[in-house]
Amino acid sequence: MLRFAMSGSLGGLAAQQLLLTSQAQALPQVTAGLASEMTTAANAFLNSLDAKARDKAAFVFSNSERFRWHWTTPDGFSRNGLPLNEMSATQKTLALSLLRAGSSKSGAKKALDIMALQTELKSDPEDYYVSIFGTPGGAAPWGWRFEGHHLSRQFTVVGEKVAVTPFFLGAWPTQTTAGARVMTREEDAARELIRSLEGSARETALFQAATLTSHVTGNDAKVRPPEPVGILYSELKDAQRSLVMELVGTYLEVLPDSLAKAGLERITAAGVDKIRFGWAGSIEPRQPHYYRLQGPTFLLEFDNSRNSGTHIHSVWRDYDQDFGYHLI
C-alpha cells in the first residue's frame, strides 16, 4: 500500500494524507500512556515477523547499533534493521503504526512526505528500516528506531518515560516537480527572521558570510554545546521572538503532544532569553545557507547548503537527554 500510494495515480505527496489516514485507523485507540502505546505497537510489529525477519529487526538494548544512526541514503551508510521493502503488507501497516505512535498526526505526515520525496530522486520510498532494541514493555529499558534517507527517529523507553532525541528531518528537493514543499516553515520562518533584522542586530546574527556546508554535530552519539554564535532572544523585537518560538514549535510539533509540551517546558525552564539565533550564508531564497537555534539544553541545526539551496538537513539535539542518557 505504501508503494502504491507513493507511485500510483494519486501521485507522490498528494497520496500521503490517504495513507496517513489508513495508518491512523490501524492504530489501536489510546487508553494508556505514550510508553504503553509504543509497547503495544512494537510488540504487534515484532509478533508479525518470522524468525528470519525478527533476527534483522531485533537487537539487545546494549548493542552499539542503538547509537549508530545517519541521515544519508542506505547506499551511502549501510543500515541494519528490517526495511519496509522486505515486509508484507500487514507488517508495513504495523511498522507505520509504530511510527505513528511516536509522532503527532502532523509529524507522521511529515515523515511520510519525506519518504515520498524518494520518488523524485528515483529511489525506493520503502527503503526505510525499523529496529527494536530490548524487550518492549519489560522492566528493563528498551527502544526503537525508524530510519532511512533524510529521516531518523529514535526512542528510548524506561517505564513510562520516553526520550525522543536526536531526531533528523531532511528534504531533497525542497520543492517537487509538482510544486509541493515538505519543510516550509522550517526554512521560511528562519529566513523571515534574519531578513527582519537590521544594522548591528543582523551583524550579530549573521556569524559567517559563507554557509557551513554541513551541520556541525554530525551523527555523534553525544554532543556538547558548540561555541555560541548569533543574537540572543532577549535582544530581539516581539515579532522576531515570535519567529524564534515558531521555529521551536515547528520542530517540537512532530512529537506526540505530551512530549512536545514537555520539550517546550524544558526549554522555557532553562530560559528562552538565553536562546541564540545564528545564520551563515545567503539570506536569499534558493541559495545555500545554514542556521542554528542554541539554548542551554538543546541545539537545532538547519543546513541547506547543497544543490544550490534546495537540499535540507536538520537535526534536533538535547545535550543531556539524547538516547535517553538521563533515564538509564
N, C-alpha and C positions, 0 to 999 in steps of 0.2 A: 504494500500500500504506500509506503514511503517513496519507493522508486517511482511508482505510477503518479503519485501526487506531484512529484518534482519534475517529471519529464513528460507528462501527458498533456492532453489538450487544454487543461486549465492553465498550464504554463507556470514554471518556476515559483516565484514568491506569491503569486496570486492564489496558489493552491494551499498555502500554509495554514490559513485560517480554518479551512475544511479539515485538514489533517489534525491540527491542534484540537479542534472540537471533538473529533473522534477519540483522540487520546485522553482528553479530559473526561469524557464519558466512560472510558475504560477504567479510570482510576477509582478505587472504592471511595465511598463517602467518608470524609474525615470525621472521626468520632473521638480521636485521641490527639496527643501532641504530635509535633512535627517528627520527632525521632521515631515514634511508633508508626507514623505514616511511611517513613522511609524504610523501616524494618519490614513492614508488610509488603511494600513494593519490591524490595531487594530479595526477599525470600520467595515471592511469587516468581520473579525472574529466575533465580537460581534453581528452583524446583522444576522449571520448564526445560532445563538443559539435560542432555545426556552426559555420560561420563567424560567423553572427549571434549565437548564444549565447555563443561564445567571446569576441566583442567586448564583451559585457556582463560576463563573468566575469573577464577577464584585464586586468591593469594592469602598467605598468612599475613596478619596485620603487621608483623615486624619486618616483612620483606622490604628491602630498599626500593623496590618498584614503586611503592607508595609516593616516594619523593621524586621519581623520575617522570617529569612532565615536560610538555612542549606544545608549541602552537603551530609549528610548520607542518608540511604535508607528511603523511606516513612514509612516503618515499624519502623525504629528507631527514626524518627521525623515526626509526622503526618503532612501532607501537606493540605493546603486549596487552592482552585482554581479548575479548571476543568482539569482532566487528559486526555491525548491523548486516553487512552483506553476506555473512555466514549464518544468519539466523532465519528461522522460519517466520512466517507472518505473525504467529502468536507470540513468539519470542521478541520480535521487533516491537509489538504493541506493549509488551511488558517492560522492555528496555526503555521505551519512550515514556511510559508511565512512571518509571523511576526518575527519569529526567524531570518530568512534570512535578514529582513530589519534592524535588529540590529547587523548584523555581516558582515564581509568581506566574500568573497567566501570561503577562506580557514578556516575562523572562523566558518562558518556554517558547513562545512565538519567536522571540529574537534568536534563540538558539537554532530553531528550525530554519529561520530565514538565512542565518549564516551558513548552515549546511546546504541549503538550496543554492547558494551562490556558487557552489562547486560546479553546477551545470554550466555557468558562464565560463568556467575555466576548462570545460570538457573533462572534468574529473568526476569521480564517483561520489554522489551525495550520501551514500551509505558507508563510506569508509571512515566510520566513527566507532570508537571502541569503548566497551563497558568493562570495568574491572571492579571486583568486590574484594575488600581486604578484611579478613577476620570473619567472625560469625555474627550476622545481623541479629540484633536483639539479645545477644548474650550479655553476661555480666562484664566481660572484657571490652575494651574499645574496639570499634570496627569502623570501616569507612568504605567509600566507593568513589569512582571517577567515571566521567563521561567525557571523551576527548577525541579530537581529530583536528583537521586544518582549521585554524582560527577560532577554535572553541576548546576551552579546558575548564571543566567544572569539577571540583573535588570537595569531598565532605568527610569530616571526622565526627563520629558519634560516640559519646560516652554517657551512658544512662540516657537522660532526656536532654542532654546538652549537645548542640551541633555547631561545628566550626565549618566555615564555607570558603575560606581563602587559602591560597590565592585563587582568583578566577580571571580568566583571559577571554576577551571578546575581540574579534577582528573582522575585517571585511575587505575583500578584493573581488571585483571592483567596488568602489564606493557607490557607484550608480550603474545599474544594469542597462543592457541594451534597450529594455522597455521603459527605462526611466525611474525604476524603483530604487529606493535607498534603504539600507538596513540600519545604520548607526547615524541618524540625522542629527539629533540634538547633542550627542556626544561631540560631534565636530562643530556644529554651527554655534552652539551657545558659547563655546570657548572662543571662537573667532569673534563673536559679538563682544565678548568681554575685552579681549586685547584691543580691538578697534575702538572701543569706547574710552579707553584710557588716553590721556593726553599729557604732554610735557614730561615732567620728571616721573610721573606715575608710570607712563609707558616705558620710559628708560629703565626703570627699576624692574618692571615685569619682563621686559624683553632682555633676557640674560645672555643671549647669544644670537648673532646675526644669522648664522647658518644653522639648519636643523641638525639634530643629533644623529640621525640615521638609524637609531635603534633605541629601545628603552634600556635604561642602564642596569636594571636588576636582572635582566635575562631570565633564565629558568632556575635561578638559585633556589635551593631548598629553604634557606633562611636569609633574610636581608636585614641590613641595618639602615637607619636613616641616612640618605645621601646628604651632601653639603646643601644647606638651604639656599634656594635661589628664588627670585621673584618678589612680588609685592605682597604684603600682609593683608589679610582680610580686613583688619581693623583700619587700614588706610584707604579702603575703597568707599565709594558712594553707595547709597542704598540699592540702586538699580544694579550696580556691579556686584554687590554682595548677593543679590537675588540670583544672578547668573552663576556664581560660585555654588550656591546651595542647589540650584537646578542641576548642575553637573554632578554633584554628590548624589542627589536623589535619582538621577537618571541611571547611575550605576547601581545604587542600592536596590532600585525597584525591580531588578532582575531576580532578587531573592524572594523567598516566601515572606509574607507580610510581617510575621513575628520577628524574623531575622533582620529584615530591613529596618524595622523600628528599633531593634536593639543596636544595630550598627550606627544609626543616627544618634541614639542616646549616648553611645560610647564616644563618638566624635564630639558631641556637644559638651559632655562632661570634661573632656580633655581641653576644650576651649576652641571655639570656632575662630576667635580673633587671632589664633596662632597659625591658622592655615595660610600657606603661601601659594600663590598662583604664578607660575613661571612659563614663559613662552620662548621658543627658539625657531628661527626660520621666517618664511614669508607669512604675512597676515592676509594675503590674497587667496581667494578660493582656488582649489585645484592646483596648489603649489605646495612643495614639501614643507612640512612644519612638525613641531613637537610641542607638547605642553605637559605640565605636571601640576597636580594639587598635592601638597605635602602638609600633613598635620602631625601632631605629636604621636598619634597612634597608627596612622595609615599613609600610604603613598598610592596615588593614581598616576600612572604614566600613559600617555597617549602619543603614539608615534605614527605620523602619516607622511613618511619621507620617500617611500618607494613609488615607482611608477608614476612619477610627476604628481604626487599628492593625491593618489587615488587608491591607496593601499594602507588600511588601518591596522595597527597593532595596539592593543590597550590592555593593561593589567592593573588589578587592584591587589595591593599587598597590605598585610597587617603585621607590624613588627613583632608582636607578641603572640598572635593567635593563628598565624598561618599553620596549616596542617594540624591544628588542634594542640599545639605545643603547650598551651595553658591548661589543657584538660587532662593531660597524660602525666 
